């Protein structure tokens, strides 16, 4: 073959002085190894079969031959003419002692070959060029499946092992974000198996199968060892790569930090030039720097404006030449969207003077009337807490706000109604409290009488903090947002409760207190609302607040005026609840309710009975002369206690009484009134089961005189009767009277008033409600 034949096959006019480079070329054995056109065709189908655009091809003299020459670059169309053109180029390169490489992706224009120029790629490559290559190949096949193509690159390791290129063909070309993802996967595979990590870059060239390897003066065919009809989906393959373990002692377990090279410190302090002359490309450097500032903004450590200024500063100082502002913003927006999708809503640092959104929603009357879509489901029904709503629970110190609130929240977390308030399902609740320390919080939770099934259902859905020493400012909001997202990583929280406002209040730059309406408005809008928006815009917020001292008449007229900062609060909240005592001497509390998103609800009368909060029937509440009536109730209770105490003491002295004898004996004694009043109290006590009777044979067994009265002798629980006998202690000689237990034989039926025998005298039974 003459030199003229090489000159004529240059249809691309891009061989960089091919004739000059050929003048002194000589091969030791020009017929030793020839390119294989069939393998070149197979290689192009695996690497470029689905791609469109131009394939960047590069030929340069392999080292170790004692030859010099400039690289020869051509661009060929990724179509059915590519195999013939690349085979012609490979034949020329073989005679020149040049290796044939391609960038395994297509570009748009001749002359383009940088990472940012690559538009499409359809295959994933890992280059195994060191170590125990057979073991690495086995590891890859075990975890990633059979590759589409295995190529022997022509090189050998120090121990003589054949270096390999392992290829997986994708079902379709990767573009845009998927292209960047493909490159990340190539780097991650290389890290895990000890492959060549240069393939993190899209523009890294690779030898063409079917071409000739010339390094060190040795000629070998870059040949396909194995080829399979295998294609993989990028998403599925990415999962396999993520699950694949690193080879022990060889690979590196990857993290976002190990994959995203280079390290941030180097990126921010070293300029990077176009053309791929530095350790990383401008695209890699810009992406790393933009990602750094995006994380700072997302975590609230830097405002959005500060983050953008940082990105622009890096672009101006470190990229040579700088990117255009349009390209910089496009890449920043893309990375921001990906970061938010992966890490959730951002906690943006508050900025003063930042304008709101340009578009403001507004609806015509017709639109509002015609919208028949269902209403959003209440977080707590009926309309007590709605999606995105704010509920304020107020009350004086020690009125029981926190106790009531904890019971309420635990029921909501269990999905169980409480005092008429109903959740649609078990709610996820984060209780941010700043009053009760950890050990006393857990003690209180045990003391509150909650049904076991409620506690079991709420074990994982109710999360509480111990007493916090912080303000809900920018830094505090960031801590809260992280804690909420950590507590509920799989689904958004339904209710965020802050108890109390006073201990976490941040009144803004002027430092106003909670009684300052301006400071309260700042806290609600710039702290509570912003925090809620970054956790979940639809979650409900409950704020617990102390009330000011008002007269009973003022509370009766408008209880919500008692809230500190009431003017700002009432204009902002969607629901207000006030817990107060109508009568300081009574245990009942009244829960006043004010709703903005629903019809008015009547106030609830609540009380704590045996450790559990219950709603009291308001029909039982005294409306006239309540204080005087309460005093009469207390007096009657006192007389009952005096009667029981007298019966105990008299029995221990050896005396027991019928009802008539007791009324006669203690008339106007021990604070008791006349006989009629005493008999009335005894009738009440016997009906309630507090006093029972001993009659007939039971009385005779105690040595009591026979009595013909309807009831017999009066008996109370734990009564002991002196027998008149004495007992001497053999050790001390002490003489004590002998007592016997007195058990009832009969009781009064609370329904009929009849005297009935007791079933088991040893067990004292109170009729339902009798003990209360």
C-alpha atoms as one frame of an Amber mdcrd trajectory, in Angstrom:
protein
   0.000   0.000   0.000   1.428   3.387  -0.971   1.530   6.570   1.034  -0.870
   8.091  -1.477  -3.621   5.796  -0.253  -3.492   7.336   3.200  -3.792  10.866
   1.873  -6.885  10.018  -0.184  -8.979   8.439   2.609  -9.167  11.708   4.582
 -12.733  12.841   3.747 -13.137  14.703   7.069 -10.197  17.131   6.447  -9.315
  16.833  10.138  -6.186  14.661  10.298  -3.848  17.410  11.529  -1.025  17.100
   8.978  -1.476  13.393   8.447   0.951  13.333   5.485   3.773  14.909   7.508
   3.205  12.572  10.374   3.370   9.616   7.997   6.659  10.484   6.250   8.972
   8.835   8.795   6.616   6.168  10.076   7.708   2.568   9.924   6.238  -0.516
  11.497   8.290  -3.420  12.733   5.692  -5.807  11.352   3.063  -4.047   9.260
   1.192  -7.320   8.798   1.402  -8.466  12.435  -2.027  -7.351  13.726  -4.848
  -5.838  11.703  -7.989  -4.037  12.910 -11.167  -6.160  13.027 -14.037  -4.376
  11.235 -16.658  -6.784  12.640 -15.648  -6.048  16.229 -15.615  -2.314  15.501
 -19.201  -2.614  14.239 -20.281  -4.534  17.360 -18.537  -1.985  19.583 -20.327
   0.932  17.871 -23.701  -0.774  18.246 -23.214  -1.290  21.999 -21.825   2.191
  22.687 -23.670   4.357  20.100 -26.488   2.288  18.542 -29.315   4.466  19.923
 -27.478   7.827  19.979 -27.776  10.772  17.630 -25.123  13.372  16.806 -21.393
  13.105  16.236 -18.914  10.604  17.713 -15.603  12.250  18.766 -12.758   9.959
  17.604  -9.134  10.431  18.606  -5.946   8.765  17.350  -2.559   9.273  19.002
   0.703   7.364  19.062   0.904   4.828  21.891   3.861   5.291  24.252   6.953
   3.113  24.182   7.393   2.909  20.400   9.994   5.641  20.007   7.588   7.582
  17.807   6.123  11.055  18.121   3.078  12.552  16.501   0.245  14.928  17.029
  -3.221  13.616  17.998  -5.536  13.134  15.041  -9.163  14.052  15.828 -12.207
  13.392  13.666 -15.967  13.462  14.224 -18.186  10.905  12.502 -21.961  10.643
  12.372 -23.545   8.142  14.727 -25.429   6.371  11.918 -25.062   3.311   9.687
 -21.976   4.833   8.004 -20.035   4.937  11.272 -18.613   1.348  11.197 -17.022
   1.807   7.763 -15.578   5.246   8.603 -14.188   4.096  11.962 -12.677   0.937
  10.402 -10.910   3.088   7.762  -9.544   5.329  10.504  -8.419   2.290  12.528
  -6.526   0.882   9.519  -4.675   4.175   9.075  -3.955   4.409  12.845  -2.517
   0.873  12.874   0.016   1.779  10.211   0.888   4.938  12.173   1.360   3.076
  15.448  -1.588   5.089  16.846  -4.263   3.953  19.279  -7.943   4.655  18.477
 -10.126   6.140  21.182 -13.677   7.493  21.289 -15.536   9.542  23.842 -18.445
   7.142  24.574 -21.062   9.810  23.953 -22.226  12.038  21.114 -21.853  15.805
  20.646 -23.606  18.335  18.437 -20.782  19.992  16.440 -17.298  19.104  15.130
 -14.596  20.354  17.455 -16.630  19.606  20.603 -15.206  17.062  23.037 -15.540
  18.498  26.555 -17.757  17.077  29.291 -20.257  19.895  28.898 -20.473  19.163
  25.142 -21.604  15.557  25.514 -25.329  15.294  24.757 -26.100  11.564  24.871
 -24.615   8.359  26.280 -26.110   4.881  26.136 -23.604   2.654  27.914 -21.964
   2.374  31.327 -18.263   1.482  31.396 -15.865   0.370  34.117 -12.138   0.061
  33.350 -10.387  -2.708  35.323  -6.688  -1.962  34.959  -5.071  -3.128  38.232
  -5.196  -5.735  40.976  -7.040  -9.052  40.858  -9.046  -8.373  37.705 -10.826
 -11.790  37.524 -12.053 -11.354  41.121 -13.270  -7.841  40.322 -15.112  -9.118
  37.245 -16.787 -11.868  39.298 -17.861  -9.256  41.879 -19.402  -7.065  39.186
 -21.284  -9.940  37.539 -22.557 -11.178  40.925 -24.012  -7.813  41.951 -24.738
  -6.012  38.660 -25.543  -8.916  36.359 -24.115 -10.111  33.074 -22.513  -7.251
  31.108 -23.377  -6.545  27.493 -19.736  -6.638  26.418 -16.342  -7.483  27.898
 -13.364  -6.035  26.011  -9.700  -6.941  26.465  -8.050  -3.508  26.203  -4.635
  -4.859  25.174  -2.808  -3.920  28.361  -1.480  -6.239  31.054  -1.023  -5.766
  34.790   2.347  -6.322  36.478   1.426  -9.928  37.164   0.317 -10.496  33.578
  -3.467 -10.249  34.019  -5.419  -8.929  31.032  -6.908  -5.464  31.543 -10.632
  -5.309  30.787 -13.329  -2.833  29.824 -16.769  -3.925  31.101 -19.824  -2.454
  29.302 -23.563  -2.415  30.053 -25.811  -1.096  27.293 -28.811   1.022  28.340
 -32.311   0.589  26.929 -32.238   4.215  25.752 -29.755   7.084  25.611 -29.224
   9.162  28.750 -29.526  12.940  28.427 -29.453  15.949  30.751 -29.797  14.959
  34.418 -29.700  11.257  33.514 -26.395  11.807  31.718 -24.876  13.345  34.860
 -26.318  10.452  36.848 -24.715   7.942  34.459 -21.292   9.533  35.017 -21.805
   9.431  38.788 -22.630   5.723  38.536 -19.419   5.091  36.543 -17.420   6.765
  39.305 -19.261   4.889  42.042 -18.654   1.500  40.412 -14.978   2.321  39.967
 -14.636   3.295  43.621 -16.300   0.114  44.864 -14.225  -2.330  42.788 -10.947
  -0.430  42.445 -11.460   0.604  38.792 -10.313   3.707  36.939 -12.112   6.677
  38.554 -11.374   9.006  35.605 -14.604   7.734  34.097 -16.511  10.069  36.417
 -15.992  12.568  33.602 -18.209  12.389  30.528 -15.329  13.271  28.173 -12.983
  10.442  29.319 -11.945   8.537  26.129 -11.889   4.739  25.794 -10.116   2.378
  23.348 -12.206   1.078  20.480 -12.717  -2.676  20.371 -11.372  -3.983  17.087
  -8.523  -1.434  16.968  -4.847  -2.198  17.679  -2.903  -1.622  20.919   0.759
  -0.561  20.402   2.167   0.348  23.833   5.757  -0.680  24.576   6.244  -1.741
  20.973   3.852  -4.695  21.406   0.873  -5.071  19.125  -2.344  -6.647  20.381
  -5.882  -6.502  19.138  -8.293  -4.662  21.408 -10.750  -7.516  21.200 -14.207
  -8.405  22.446 -13.915 -11.369  24.799 -17.636 -11.716  25.358 -20.757 -10.103
  23.936 -24.341 -10.628  25.198 -27.728  -9.314  24.139 -28.195  -7.541  27.467
 -29.735  -4.100  27.991 -30.355  -2.444  31.383 -32.653   0.298  32.645 -30.791
   3.231  34.194 -33.016   3.436  37.304 -32.864  -0.299  37.966 -29.112  -0.364
  37.392 -28.610   2.565  39.767 -30.333   0.555  42.533 -28.029  -2.403  41.878
 -24.971  -0.127  42.055 -26.228   1.403  45.301 -26.743  -2.050  46.853 -23.409
  -3.462  45.627 -20.854  -3.653  48.464 -17.269  -2.554  47.990 -14.675  -5.265
  47.560 -13.023  -5.590  51.013  -9.538  -4.148  51.083  -9.836  -2.899  47.503
 -12.915  -0.748  47.026 -14.361   2.181  48.921 -17.896   2.279  50.369 -19.298
   5.298  48.590 -21.102   8.251  50.092 -22.237  11.464  48.389 -18.956  12.962
  49.549 -16.732  10.228  48.060 -18.619  10.207  44.777 -18.792  13.957  44.301
 -15.165  14.674  43.519 -13.198  16.864  43.862 -13.288  17.910  47.513 -15.043
  21.161  48.300 -12.043  22.939  49.832 -10.024  22.488  46.654 -12.908  23.557
  44.432 -13.498  26.822  46.289  -9.819  27.822  46.314  -8.463  26.664  42.944
  -9.210  28.191  39.535 -10.349  25.834  36.795  -9.878  26.455  33.068 -11.809
  25.210  30.085 -10.378  22.468  27.926 -10.002  19.828  30.664  -6.459  20.931
  31.569  -7.102  20.876  35.335  -7.837  18.093  37.810 -11.573  18.709  37.299
 -13.693  20.393  34.680 -15.422  23.744  34.982 -18.708  21.855  35.066 -17.561
  19.653  37.969 -16.159  22.624  39.870 -19.249  24.761  39.352 -21.570  21.899
  40.355 -19.613  21.277  43.578 -19.563  24.969  44.497 -23.238  25.497  43.664
 -24.122  22.386  45.691 -22.241  23.789  48.696 -24.128  27.091  48.676 -27.436
  25.305  48.056 -26.914  23.197  51.198 -26.121  26.322  53.224 -29.331  28.010
  52.049 -31.461  24.881  52.471 -30.345  24.427  56.091 -31.007  28.088  56.945
 -27.337  28.904  57.571 -27.340  31.397  54.715 -30.093  33.470  53.127 -31.124
  32.853  49.525 -29.578  36.157  48.485 -26.325  35.368  50.287 -26.209  31.960
  48.634 -26.662  33.436  45.148 -23.956  36.006  45.811 -21.626  33.182  46.843
 -22.336  31.278  43.626 -21.743  34.385  41.515 -18.532  35.107  43.407 -17.191
  31.612  42.752 -18.093  31.895  39.075 -16.239  35.208  38.705 -13.154  34.194
  40.686 -12.556  30.535  39.814 -14.038  29.682  36.406 -11.778  30.659  33.495
 -13.658  31.910  31.511 -16.739  32.452  33.686 -20.115  30.994  32.843 -22.868
  33.335  31.692 -25.328  34.372  34.365 -28.100  32.570  32.494 -26.208  29.284
  32.496 -25.246  29.756  36.131 -28.871  30.313  37.138 -30.125  27.368  35.078
 -27.663  24.999  36.725 -28.402  26.443  40.194 -32.165  26.003  39.707 -31.660
  22.423  38.539 -29.486  21.473  41.511 -31.814  23.271  43.953 -34.818  21.303
  42.679 -32.926  18.019  43.042 -31.729  18.916  46.545 -35.240  19.827  47.737
 -36.676  16.656  46.199 -34.104  14.568  48.069 -33.962  16.435  51.408 -37.427
  17.931  51.772 -38.614  21.538  52.120 -35.922  24.077  53.012 -35.706  26.160
  56.163 -34.959  29.508  54.553 -33.277  32.094  56.717 -35.570  35.071  57.145
 -34.662  38.163  55.177 -36.037  41.630  55.727 -37.285  43.578  52.764 -37.799
  40.523  50.566 -40.785  40.987  48.287 -43.530  38.408  48.250 -44.685  36.352
  45.282 -45.660  38.303  42.195 -48.850  36.335  41.596 -51.621  36.594  44.183
 -54.509  34.112  44.076 -57.939  35.695  43.622 -61.291  34.116  42.727 -64.543
  35.458  41.362 -67.794  35.000  43.230 -68.961  32.612  40.544 -65.858  30.458
  40.918 -66.339  30.215  44.658 -70.048  29.396  44.351 -69.530  26.812  41.612
 -66.705  24.954  43.350 -68.363  21.781  44.642 -65.168  19.971  45.620 -65.206
  18.318  49.073 -63.979  20.312  52.049 -60.549  19.419  53.475 -60.676  16.852
  56.255 -60.410  18.345  59.747 -57.258  17.537  61.689 -59.417  17.672  64.844
 -63.180  17.744  64.340 -65.510  19.550  64.496 -63.400  22.336  62.875 -61.360
  22.720  66.062 -58.101  22.392  64.103 -58.159  22.559  60.313 -55.325  21.999
  57.777 -52.885  24.885  58.081 -54.833  26.172  61.095 -53.582  27.724  64.336
 -55.167  26.870  67.688 -54.346  28.808  70.852 -55.049  27.178  74.232 -54.947
  29.680  77.082 -55.305  29.439  80.815 -54.027  30.726  84.136 -50.994  29.035
  85.727 -51.819  25.763  87.539 -55.298  25.550  86.027 -54.342  22.266  84.376
 -53.581  23.354  80.791 -50.609  21.077  80.236 -52.285  18.135  81.934 -55.405
  18.517  79.796 -53.303  19.134  76.689 -51.145  16.024  77.119 -54.238  13.852
  77.581 -55.817  15.447  74.524 -52.730  15.040  72.322 -52.145  11.413  73.330
 -55.745  10.585  72.423 -55.325  12.331  69.066 -52.070  10.421  68.455 -53.986
   7.203  69.141 -56.854   8.212  66.849 -59.331   8.172  69.776 -61.939  10.937
  70.489 -61.401  13.078  73.590 -64.029  15.344  75.217 -65.951  15.368  71.943
 -62.897  16.278  69.823 -62.339  13.679  67.098 -59.319  12.915  64.868 -59.844
  11.283  61.453 -57.067   8.750  62.166 -54.047   8.403  64.485 -52.222  11.735
  64.144 -48.472  12.338  64.099 -47.834  14.874  66.871 -44.669  16.723  67.878
 -44.995  18.267  71.362 -42.420  21.055  71.708 -42.527  21.942  75.391 -40.326
  24.128  77.535 -41.668  23.644  81.076 -41.233  20.064  82.282 -37.831  18.371
  82.580 -37.352  14.877  81.175 -37.772  12.797  84.355 -40.811  14.759  85.521
 -42.333  14.601  82.051 -42.193  10.813  82.064 -43.563  10.792  85.623 -46.493
  12.964  84.577 -47.264  10.774  81.580 -47.501   7.785  83.910 -49.707   9.666
  86.386 -52.286  10.705  83.813 -54.981   8.048  83.757 -55.006   7.003  80.108
 -56.508   3.718  78.875 -53.838   1.110  78.026 -55.145   0.760  74.475 -54.712
   4.532  73.942 -51.145   4.440  75.240 -50.288   1.465  73.021 -51.705   3.152
  69.917 -49.829   6.424  70.553 -46.397   5.005  71.455 -44.805   5.982  68.130
 -47.043   8.817  66.934 -46.658  11.132  69.943 -43.175  12.660  70.262 -42.300
  15.123  73.055 -39.233  17.149  73.940 -37.909  17.618  77.470 -37.716  21.176
  78.817 -35.979  23.290  76.178 -33.815  26.327  76.875 -33.972  28.163  73.570
 -35.841  30.799  71.595 -37.819  30.095  68.475 -35.564  32.366  66.407 -33.756
  31.439  63.178 -31.384  29.037  64.904 -34.107  27.605  67.119 -36.434  27.141
  64.157 -33.718  25.233  62.346 -33.275  22.919  65.347 -37.013  22.325  65.614
 -37.402  21.607  61.888 -34.581  19.065  62.001 -36.033  17.425  65.117 -39.498
  17.131  63.560 -38.139  15.688  60.314 -36.002  13.239  62.297 -38.967  12.181
  64.445 -41.218  11.614  61.411 -38.941  10.833  58.439 -41.501   8.869  56.435
 -44.564  11.146  56.561 -45.209  14.788  57.496 -46.241  15.708  61.022 -49.958
  16.475  61.556 -49.710  18.710  64.640 -46.878  20.844  65.999 -47.618  21.960
  69.552 -45.623  24.716  71.314 -46.040  24.821  75.121 -45.843  27.577  76.276
 -45.332  30.586  74.010 -43.721  32.567  76.830 -40.667  30.325  77.198 -39.870
  30.255  73.451 -41.043  33.721  72.440 -38.916  35.741  70.004 -40.332  39.215
  69.533 -38.065  40.197  66.678 -35.353  42.835  66.286 -37.041  45.234  68.727
 -37.172  42.581  71.431 -40.822  43.184  72.368 -42.595  40.963  74.881 -45.649
  38.769  74.452 -47.960  41.577  75.626 -46.714  43.728  72.736 -49.072  43.225
  69.795 -46.354  44.119  67.271 -43.927  41.626  68.785 -46.666  38.985  68.953
 -47.482  39.543  65.273 -43.798  39.160  64.371 -43.616  35.911  66.316 -46.719
  34.490  64.654 -45.895  35.496  61.071 -42.106  35.345  60.946 -41.487  32.469
  63.310 -44.493  30.156  63.731 -45.833  30.436  60.170 -42.407  30.170  58.550
 -41.524  27.139  60.674 -44.825  25.461  59.809 -44.371  26.168  56.075 -40.974
  24.454  56.069 -42.171  21.447  58.063 -45.475  21.026  56.190 -47.811  23.865
  55.137 -50.890  21.766  55.954 -49.926  20.748  59.480 -51.906  22.216  62.359
 -50.212  24.307  65.055 -51.264  24.484  68.720 -49.841  27.264  70.881 -50.218
  27.165  74.672 -50.409  30.584  76.315 -50.854  32.048  79.780 -53.686  34.426
  80.521 -53.827  37.715  82.388 -55.812  38.125  85.603 -59.319  39.350  84.908
 -62.363  39.675  87.116 -64.969  36.935  87.000 -67.343  39.315  85.249 -64.753
  40.146  82.567 -64.087  36.458  81.982 -67.819  35.853  81.789 -68.285  38.676
  79.269 -65.325  37.771  76.995 -62.868  35.141  78.281 -60.523  35.516  75.265
 -59.521  39.032  76.319 -57.488  37.318  79.020 -54.887  36.125  76.471 -51.629
  38.069  76.555 -51.243  39.895  73.239 -54.911  39.126  72.629 -55.467  41.692
  69.895 -52.841  40.143  67.622 -53.696  36.562  68.577 -57.432  36.822  68.007
 -56.895  38.326  64.586 -54.551  35.511  63.632 -55.683  32.205  65.112 -58.327
  29.978  63.587 -59.407  28.504  66.944 -59.186  29.737  70.513 -59.699  27.738
  73.728 -59.643  29.140  77.264 -59.522  26.866  80.318 -60.637  28.510  83.594
 -62.321  27.779  86.929 -65.791  29.358  87.249 -65.605  28.663  90.995 -62.219
  28.568  92.740 -63.654  26.264  95.439 -64.875  23.690  92.891 -62.809  21.229
  90.869 -64.684  21.734  87.590 -63.083  23.810  84.815 -64.837  25.420  81.900
 -63.391  25.183  78.398 -64.499  28.154  76.324 -64.277  27.644  72.536 -64.042
  30.199  69.736 -63.860  29.040  66.081 -63.173  31.022  62.931 -63.520  28.171
  60.417 -66.728  26.636  61.709 -69.980  27.137  63.631 -69.817  28.161  67.265
 -69.388  25.397  69.840 -70.845  25.618  73.323 -68.451  25.760  76.239 -67.546
  22.448  77.849 -67.573  21.799  81.582 -64.712  19.379  82.328 -63.294  17.777
  85.447 -60.601  15.314  86.373 -62.096  12.188  87.924 -59.781   9.413  89.135
 -56.939  10.900  87.083 -58.884  11.065  83.801 -60.426  14.132  82.175 -64.184
  13.828  81.618 -66.897  16.132  80.372 -69.474  17.044  83.003 -73.127  17.338
  82.025 -73.840  21.083  82.208 -77.411  20.279  83.311 -75.875  19.248  86.638
 -74.263  22.629  87.128 -75.926  24.975  89.642 -77.090  28.148  87.931 -78.622
  29.993  90.911 -76.677  30.831  94.080 -73.912  28.449  93.048 -71.532  29.513
  95.814 -74.174  29.185  98.538 -75.269  25.806  97.195 -71.682  24.570  97.201
 -71.372  25.532 100.853 -74.540  23.545 101.686 -73.120  20.549  99.815 -69.921
  20.767 101.785 -71.824  20.960 105.057 -73.841  17.876 104.253 -70.679  15.986
 103.339 -69.128  17.059 106.631 -72.076  15.760 108.652 -71.891  12.405 106.897
 -68.175  12.103 107.711 -68.880  13.008 111.383 -71.568  10.316 111.639 -69.293
   7.631 110.235 -66.479   8.700 112.571 -68.779   8.575 115.632 -70.025   5.090
 114.751 -66.381   3.903 114.502 -65.357   5.394 117.853 -68.457   4.244 119.724
 -68.078   0.649 118.513 -64.477   0.503 119.730 -65.859   1.557 123.126 -68.384
  -1.306 123.037 -71.494   0.636 121.946 -73.604   0.167 118.802 -76.794   2.043
 117.836 -79.978   1.675 115.910 -80.906   4.619 113.694 -83.401   6.010 116.218
 -81.097   5.618 119.220 -78.204   7.310 117.325 -80.359  10.330 116.389 -81.522
  10.692 119.980 -78.075  10.174 121.522 -76.194  12.689 119.310 -78.738  15.397
 118.760 -76.879  18.742 118.639 -73.562  17.049 119.415 -70.302  17.049 117.417
 -71.689  19.666 115.036 -74.759  17.631 114.180 -78.237  19.130 114.129 -81.533
  17.793 115.489 -82.877  14.279 115.316 -84.706  14.823 112.021 -81.599  16.174
 110.304 -79.487  13.270 111.626 -82.071  10.694 110.432 -82.090  12.345 106.954
 -78.302  12.098 106.685 -78.421   8.448 107.886 -81.038   7.682 105.195 -78.706
   9.153 102.554 -75.680   7.273 103.913 -77.527   3.936 103.995 -78.854   4.451
 100.442 -75.289   5.165  99.208 -74.036   2.022 100.956 -71.725   3.945 103.262
 -73.708   2.680 106.299 -75.164  -0.845 106.433 -76.835  -2.977 109.130 -76.322
  -5.856 111.562 -79.526  -7.650 112.609 -80.966 -11.002 113.604 -78.514 -13.832
 114.180 -75.531 -11.657 113.192 -76.386  -9.252 116.024 -76.863 -12.107 118.502
 -73.452 -13.532 117.544 -71.885 -10.236 118.611 -73.694 -10.380 121.960 -76.010
  -7.482 121.051 -79.511  -7.282 122.501 -82.305  -8.438 120.230 -83.912  -5.542
 118.383 -87.163  -5.436 116.459 -86.444  -2.333 114.366 -86.641  -2.490 110.565
 -82.901  -1.958 110.064 -81.131  -3.284 113.138 -77.797  -1.881 114.304 -75.792
   0.597 112.184 -72.522  -0.721 110.722 -69.704   1.014 108.790 -66.711  -0.375
 106.906 -63.771  -1.596 109.023 -65.846  -1.358 112.242 -64.488  -3.111 115.359
 -66.562  -3.812 118.528 -65.097  -4.051 122.039 -66.145  -7.356 123.674 -65.567
  -6.201 127.260 -62.774  -8.724 127.675 -59.076  -7.974 128.080 -55.908  -9.623
 126.764 -52.466  -9.604 128.437 -49.269  -9.576 126.372 -47.092 -12.435 127.760
 -43.854 -10.606 127.040 -44.652  -7.042 128.131 -47.566  -7.652 130.473 -49.556
  -4.936 128.683 -53.338  -5.297 129.064 -55.457  -4.307 126.012 -59.198  -4.588
 125.311 -60.289  -7.303 122.884 -62.083  -6.216 119.671 -63.901  -8.225 117.014
 -64.597  -7.212 113.416 -68.174  -6.258 112.710 -69.488  -7.394 109.322 -72.846
  -6.234 107.900 -75.642  -8.734 107.461 -78.081  -6.495 105.567 -78.093  -3.375
 103.365 -80.661  -0.967 101.939 -81.494  -1.461  98.271 -80.872   1.923  96.565
 -83.708   1.284  94.057 -86.524   0.049  96.361 -85.403   0.964  99.883 -85.961
  -2.643 100.993 -83.590  -4.243 103.515 -81.822  -7.152 101.795 -79.260  -9.719
 103.022 -75.609  -9.124 102.158 -74.213 -11.821  99.818 -70.652 -11.733 101.162
 -70.223  -9.874 104.456 -66.429  -9.823 104.125 -66.594  -7.712 100.923 -67.975
  -4.199 101.327 -69.827  -3.273  98.133 -70.903   0.262  97.261 -73.833   0.735
  94.899 -72.828   2.412  91.599 -72.015   6.037  92.389 -72.378   5.458  96.112
 -68.751   6.044  97.045 -68.654   9.288  95.041
